[in-house]
Amino acid sequence: MENASSVKEFILLGLSEDPGVQKICFVLFLFFYMLIVAGNLLIIITVTSSQPLSSPMYFFLCYLSFVDICYSSVTAPKMLADFLVENKTISFVGCMAQLFGVHFFGCTEIFILTVMAYDRYLAICRPLHYTTLMTRRVCGQMVIGSWVGGFMHSIVQTLLTVQLPFCGPNKIDHYFCDVHPLLQLACTDTYAMGIVIVANSGMITLSSFFILVMSYVVILVSLKRIGWHKALSTCGSHITVVILFFGPCTFIYIRPSSNLLEDKSIAVFYTVIAPMLNPLIYTLRNKEVKSAMRKLWTRKVGSENGKV
């Protein structure tokens, strides 16, 4: 991963340069990160150990939780460490690796959310054909396709960025390495490169978002006969997750960046807040998941009492 840059490391300015604010942020984001890991791990363990949760929806939910843990782990540990140190540096190779990881797991999550919307469309609008269309093999192929799609997107973004020459300023006004802040540091005209990168990210985000919107519109129209309240309660958790993740992502990546302070504040929503809230959103209104968690807890307590 060599290029013609004289810059060998970057300095991440983070969310704030105020020492007092950084200490508060450390405690707050450490709590958030612990919730992300614990909540999503709980969903993975619950789904994989509960026979009633063997439908495609929970199969995809399990992978979504795994991606959420990976996605947050690309940025959160470095961000937390930087809150405690004065020298917030990251090597050139480390920066490119973080850039790759952010786009790999972020794009994979976009595709998995799109697949989950398609799954709900088939389950609600074509119930007689659902079991035939959504076999375990098909579900596996969709997940593999999501991973491959995420890899292809991220490798393009990374290869385009790594070729840029960095020969002057090395301060990144962000808490992780991303395309837009790096474009502003390159010592060359990045207009054409910026258009290509925005087109790459924007095409994936907008096309996936279009599929999601169309799926949920068809679902809600199909469920209109049972009332809008019940219809929304059926798909409410999925729609909430989509809005929390796609809203900020769409804002950041479908236009050239002009305000990095605004960008890094919005980035918190899709790198930290959305992965933290996903387990709560998918479990609070889901009786099957809550029931499976209670049974898992009962078995855990029972086995411990048996040992005593």
Solvent accessible surface area in square Angstrom, and as a share of the most:
residue,aa,sasa,rsa
1,M,112,0.50
2,E,152,0.68
3,N,38,0.19
4,A,97,0.75
5,S,7,0.05
6,S,75,0.48
7,V,14,0.08
8,K,134,0.57
9,E,81,0.36
10,F,0,0.00
11,I,49,0.25
12,L,2,0.01
13,L,38,0.19
14,G,9,0.08
15,L,38,0.19
16,S,27,0.18
17,E,127,0.57
18,D,73,0.38
19,P,96,0.60
20,G,38,0.37
21,V,63,0.36
22,Q,15,0.07
23,K,138,0.58
24,I,121,0.62
25,C,18,0.11
26,F,45,0.19
27,V,103,0.59
28,L,84,0.42
29,F,15,0.06
30,L,64,0.32
31,F,112,0.47
32,F,32,0.14
33,Y,41,0.15
34,M,117,0.52
35,L,70,0.35
36,I,1,0.00
37,V,41,0.24
38,A,63,0.49
39,G,18,0.18
40,N,1,0.00
41,L,80,0.40
42,L,79,0.39
43,I,2,0.01
44,I,31,0.16
45,I,88,0.44
46,T,1,0.00
47,V,14,0.08
48,T,96,0.56
49,S,51,0.33
50,S,13,0.08
51,Q,149,0.66
52,P,96,0.60
53,L,3,0.01
54,S,57,0.36
55,S,43,0.28
56,P,21,0.13
57,M,31,0.14
58,Y,5,0.02
59,F,33,0.14
60,F,1,0.00
61,L,4,0.02
62,C,18,0.11
63,Y,74,0.28
64,L,1,0.00
65,S,2,0.01
66,F,94,0.39
67,V,0,0.00
68,D,0,0.00
69,I,27,0.14
70,C,25,0.15
71,Y,3,0.01
72,S,0,0.00
73,S,40,0.26
74,V,32,0.19
75,T,0,0.00
76,A,4,0.03
77,P,59,0.37
78,K,51,0.22
79,M,4,0.02
80,L,14,0.07
81,A,51,0.39
82,D,9,0.04
83,F,12,0.05
84,L,111,0.55
85,V,72,0.41
86,E,169,0.76
87,N,109,0.56
88,K,23,0.10
89,T,32,0.19
90,I,21,0.11
91,S,60,0.39
92,F,16,0.07
93,V,84,0.48
94,G,26,0.25
95,C,0,0.00
96,M,0,0.00
97,A,55,0.42
98,Q,13,0.06
99,L,0,0.00
100,F,51,0.21
101,G,8,0.08
102,V,3,0.02
103,H,10,0.05
104,F,34,0.14
105,F,35,0.14
106,G,7,0.07
107,C,4,0.03
108,T,0,0.00
109,E,0,0.00
110,I,11,0.06
111,F,49,0.21
112,I,1,0.01
113,L,3,0.02
114,T,16,0.09
115,V,24,0.14
116,M,3,0.01
117,A,0,0.00
118,Y,83,0.32
119,D,1,0.00
120,R,36,0.13
121,Y,58,0.22
122,L,1,0.01
123,A,25,0.19
124,I,36,0.18
125,C,36,0.22
126,R,102,0.37
127,P,81,0.51
128,L,163,0.81
129,H,92,0.41
130,Y,29,0.11
131,T,108,0.63
132,T,102,0.59
133,L,62,0.31
134,M,9,0.04
135,T,56,0.33
136,R,133,0.49
137,R,186,0.68
138,V,46,0.26
139,C,2,0.01
140,G,21,0.21
141,Q,98,0.44
142,M,46,0.20
143,V,8,0.04
144,I,109,0.55
145,G,40,0.39
146,S,3,0.02
147,W,55,0.19
148,V,81,0.47
149,G,20,0.19
150,G,0,0.00
151,F,92,0.38
152,M,106,0.47
153,H,14,0.06
154,S,0,0.00
155,I,52,0.26
156,V,60,0.35
157,Q,0,0.00
158,T,6,0.04
159,L,93,0.46
160,L,38,0.19
161,T,0,0.00
162,V,15,0.09
163,Q,123,0.55
164,L,6,0.03
165,P,43,0.27
166,F,0,0.00
167,C,75,0.45
168,G,41,0.39
169,P,92,0.58
170,N,39,0.20
171,K,119,0.51
172,I,1,0.00
173,D,43,0.22
174,H,4,0.02
175,Y,3,0.01
176,F,0,0.00
177,C,0,0.00
178,D,3,0.01
179,V,1,0.00
180,H,11,0.05
181,P,4,0.03
182,L,0,0.00
183,L,18,0.09
184,Q,99,0.44
185,L,23,0.11
186,A,13,0.10
187,C,57,0.34
188,T,66,0.38
189,D,122,0.63
190,T,26,0.15
191,Y,163,0.62
192,A,72,0.56
193,M,44,0.20
194,G,12,0.12
195,I,82,0.42
196,V,75,0.43
197,I,3,0.01
198,V,20,0.12
199,A,57,0.44
200,N,23,0.12
201,S,6,0.04
202,G,6,0.06
203,M,133,0.59
204,I,23,0.12
205,T,5,0.03
206,L,88,0.44
207,S,54,0.35
208,S,4,0.02
209,F,73,0.31
210,F,130,0.54
211,I,84,0.43
212,L,1,0.00
213,V,60,0.35
214,M,88,0.39
215,S,12,0.08
216,Y,14,0.05
217,V,71,0.41
218,V,58,0.33
219,I,0,0.00
220,L,29,0.14
221,V,85,0.49
222,S,34,0.22
223,L,18,0.09
224,K,109,0.46
225,R,195,0.71
226,I,77,0.39
227,G,31,0.30
228,W,128,0.45
229,H,152,0.68
230,K,124,0.52
231,A,0,0.00
232,L,88,0.44
233,S,47,0.30
234,T,63,0.37
235,C,0,0.00
236,G,18,0.17
237,S,18,0.12
238,H,8,0.03
239,I,38,0.19
240,T,58,0.33
241,V,0,0.00
242,V,9,0.05
243,I,110,0.56
244,L,41,0.20
245,F,0,0.00
246,F,1,0.00
247,G,39,0.37
248,P,19,0.12
249,C,6,0.03
250,T,25,0.14
251,F,84,0.35
252,I,4,0.02
253,Y,19,0.07
254,I,63,0.32
255,R,56,0.21
256,P,88,0.56
257,S,19,0.12
258,S,102,0.66
259,N,68,0.35
260,L,25,0.12
261,L,113,0.56
262,E,72,0.32
263,D,3,0.02
264,K,10,0.04
265,S,57,0.37
266,I,35,0.18
267,A,1,0.00
268,V,19,0.11
269,F,96,0.40
270,Y,0,0.00
271,T,0,0.00
272,V,3,0.02
273,I,31,0.16
274,A,0,0.00
275,P,0,0.00
276,M,22,0.10
277,L,50,0.25
278,N,3,0.02
279,P,8,0.05
280,L,87,0.43
281,I,27,0.14
282,Y,10,0.04
283,T,13,0.07
284,L,113,0.56
285,R,153,0.56
286,N,31,0.16
287,K,170,0.72
288,E,97,0.44
289,V,1,0.00
290,K,71,0.30
291,S,37,0.24
292,A,7,0.05
293,M,38,0.17
294,R,153,0.56
295,K,113,0.48
296,L,36,0.18
297,W,175,0.61
298,T,90,0.52
299,R,129,0.47
300,K,110,0.47
301,V,51,0.29
302,G,41,0.40
303,S,60,0.39
304,E,85,0.38
305,N,98,0.50
306,G,67,0.65
307,K,173,0.73
308,V,162,0.93
